[in-house]
Amino acid sequence: MQTQAQDSVEECFIKSLEHALAHWLYHEQAYVEEPSMDCLHEISHALSFVRQTLAVFAGIIPSVPVPLCVKSLSG
């Protein structure tokens, strides 16, 4: 994942998540085509990277109370 000095914090957050999700999807597809422990290991790495990204950028992610989330999902 490459960032530039002029990238905003938001851009770095987005690039980080895009990188993690692309890694996850690539290895998920590889696993579907030919199951292996290596693919599962890489999927685990991708999930860890998503968790780490969310932890690092937690200060800029707006929090929404759970009842509001549930209400918006139910229509």
Number of C-alpha atoms within 10 A of each C-alpha: 9 7 11 8 5 7 11 11 11 12 13 17 18 13 16 20 20 14 16 22 17 13 17 22 13 14 22 17 12 15 16 10 9 9 13 12 9 12 19 16 12 16 21 14 15 21 16 13 19 19 13 14 17 16 11 11 13 11 9 11 11 7 8 8 8 9 9 10 10 10 9 9 8 7 5
